[in-house]
């Protein structure tokens, strides 16, 4: 029950930090600068009547609207991310963006090879740039955010042949509370800036509609639109930068959690990295994809019948030690 409460508290804290403040800013901006010009219109009569009961009623209406927009945006996170990553872009926009990102990928990988040979970074390149792209051209996406997230998602697969996306919840369950918290906290800033982009776009659309139907609001609406449009690329850049920080916590989860994961799955972690890659690949084909031909290869990594008990005992001791802290 304690673990469930911690999980709920962590998820709620991330929701409060990442999704509510952008909604508060966008709705508050609209309410302060444009609401006085549209409150007498017929379309907003129900809102006006609800808010005119007094200060408390107005605050409750405002809070309800902010919370509603926050929840809608949070539950729409997947399609929002898909647009920003480039998956849902129309072909006319996706193709030129993809060509540009592929050229950048070639440049970054050339700089990485030069750094490996000379130990010196080329001008204008940092080690963070090496982590902005996946390892192979086949996985390059049309946008910076898409490439940064793909690089994070493929890290375990590239290093250990462990698909962290398929095994995400197993890895979380096998990691310590500190690592799980770091992963959750690492994602929060990314969600915050993605939420900011979504709300600035919504605010711009609302201002455009207001300017069309309320001519006297056009100056105010135009200023708000310019500010909102200026905030979008800044938020996008910061989202990409924070993905790099988030990826560090995910990398830690894979590096440490895979050891406990192997024990929990009754697998004997091999001594060499080559054999470990073979083990995780066998698990994927035999268990995840249920390919019978892969069973002999997978069974070769399973522990002896008595080993699961010692592994379970070690796992229990680790959990007791964590609860003691």
ChimeraX attribute file (.defattr): number of C-alpha atoms within 10 A of each C-alpha:
attribute: neighborCount
match mode: 1-to-1
recipient: residues
	/A:1	6
	/A:2	8
	/A:3	9
	/A:4	9
	/A:5	10
	/A:6	13
	/A:7	16
	/A:8	12
	/A:9	12
	/A:10	16
	/A:11	14
	/A:12	12
	/A:13	14
	/A:14	20
	/A:15	18
	/A:16	15
	/A:17	14
	/A:18	23
	/A:19	28
	/A:20	22
	/A:21	18
	/A:22	23
	/A:23	26
	/A:24	18
	/A:25	16
	/A:26	22
	/A:27	20
	/A:28	17
	/A:29	14
	/A:30	17
	/A:31	15
	/A:32	10
	/A:33	13
	/A:34	21
	/A:35	17
	/A:36	11
	/A:37	15
	/A:38	17
	/A:39	16
	/A:40	11
	/A:41	11
	/A:42	9
	/A:43	10
	/A:44	12
	/A:45	13
	/A:46	10
	/A:47	13
	/A:48	18
	/A:49	12
	/A:50	13
	/A:51	17
	/A:52	12
	/A:53	10
	/A:54	9
	/A:55	10
	/A:56	11
	/A:57	14
	/A:58	17
	/A:59	12
	/A:60	13
	/A:61	17
	/A:62	18
	/A:63	15
	/A:64	12
	/A:65	15
	/A:66	22
	/A:67	18
	/A:68	14
	/A:69	20
	/A:70	23
	/A:71	15
	/A:72	12
	/A:73	21
	/A:74	18
	/A:75	11
	/A:76	13
	/A:77	16
	/A:78	11
	/A:79	13
	/A:80	17
	/A:81	18
	/A:82	14
	/A:83	14
	/A:84	20
	/A:85	20
	/A:86	22
	/A:87	16
	/A:88	13
	/A:89	15
	/A:90	10
	/A:91	11
	/A:92	8
	/A:93	11
	/A:94	17
	/A:95	14
	/A:96	12
	/A:97	17
	/A:98	17
	/A:99	14
	/A:100	14
	/A:101	20
	/A:102	19
	/A:103	11
	/A:104	14
	/A:105	22
	/A:106	14
	/A:107	12
	/A:108	21
	/A:109	16
	/A:110	13
	/A:111	21
	/A:112	20
	/A:113	12
	/A:114	14
	/A:115	15
	/A:116	11
	/A:117	9
	/A:118	9
	/A:119	10
	/A:120	11
	/A:121	15
	/A:122	14
	/A:123	7
	/A:124	6
	/A:125	14
	/A:126	13
	/A:127	12
	/A:128	11
	/A:129	16
	/A:130	17
	/A:131	20
	/A:132	23
	/A:133	29
	/A:134	23
	/A:135	17
	/A:136	12
	/A:137	13
	/A:138	8
	/A:139	15
	/A:140	22
	/A:141	25
	/A:142	23
	/A:143	19
	/A:144	23
	/A:145	27
	/A:146	24
	/A:147	23
	/A:148	26
	/A:149	22
	/A:150	19
	/A:151	24
	/A:152	25
	/A:153	20
	/A:154	19
	/A:155	22
	/A:156	20
	/A:157	17
	/A:158	15
	/A:159	15
	/A:160	21
	/A:161	21
	/A:162	24
	/A:163	19
	/A:164	23
	/A:165	14
	/A:166	12
	/A:167	16
	/A:168	15
	/A:169	11
	/A:170	17
	/A:171	24
	/A:172	21
	/A:173	15
	/A:174	23
	/A:175	22
	/A:176	18
	/A:177	17
	/A:178	11
	/A:179	19
	/A:180	22
	/A:181	16
	/A:182	17
	/A:183	21
	/A:184	19
	/A:185	18
	/A:186	21
	/A:187	20
	/A:188	22
	/A:189	22
	/A:190	24
	/A:191	22
	/A:192	23
	/A:193	24
	/A:194	27
	/A:195	27
	/A:196	27
	/A:197	24
	/A:198	21
	/A:199	24
	/A:200	25
	/A:201	18
	/A:202	16
	/A:203	23
	/A:204	21
	/A:205	13
	/A:206	15
	/A:207	21
	/A:208	18
	/A:209	13
	/A:210	20
	/A:211	18
	/A:212	12
	/A:213	12
	/A:214	15
	/A:215	11
	/A:216	12
	/A:217	20
	/A:218	18
	/A:219	11
	/A:220	14
	/A:221	24
	/A:222	15
	/A:223	11
	/A:224	22
	/A:225	20
	/A:226	11
	/A:227	12
	/A:228	20
	/A:229	15
	/A:230	12
	/A:231	16
	/A:232	19
	/A:233	12
	/A:234	12
	/A:235	19
	/A:236	19
	/A:237	13
	/A:238	17
	/A:239	24
	/A:240	22
	/A:241	18
	/A:242	20
	/A:243	23
	/A:244	22
	/A:245	17
	/A:246	22
	/A:247	21
	/A:248	16
	/A:249	21
	/A:250	27
	/A:251	17
	/A:252	16
	/A:253	24
	/A:254	27
	/A:255	15
	/A:256	15
	/A:257	21
	/A:258	24
	/A:259	16
	/A:260	22
	/A:261	20
	/A:262	19
	/A:263	21
	/A:264	17
	/A:265	14
	/A:266	19
	/A:267	24
	/A:268	19
	/A:269	20
	/A:270	13
	/A:271	8
	/A:272	9
	/A:273	13
	/A:274	12
	/A:275	14
	/A:276	19
	/A:277	18
	/A:278	19
	/A:279	25
	/A:280	22
	/A:281	20
	/A:282	24
	/A:283	24
	/A:284	20
	/A:285	17
	/A:286	19
	/A:287	14
	/A:288	11
	/A:289	11
	/A:290	12
	/A:291	13
	/A:292	11
	/A:293	10
	/A:294	17
	/A:295	15
	/A:296	11
	/A:297	16
	/A:298	21
	/A:299	14
	/A:300	12
	/A:301	21
	/A:302	18
	/A:303	16
	/A:304	10
	/A:305	8
	/A:306	8
	/A:307	15
	/A:308	18
	/A:309	11
	/A:310	11
	/A:311	20
	/A:312	14
	/A:313	12
	/A:314	15
	/A:315	16
	/A:316	12
	/A:317	12
	/A:318	14
	/A:319	13
	/A:320	11
	/A:321	10
	/A:322	12
	/A:323	10
	/A:324	7
	/A:325	5
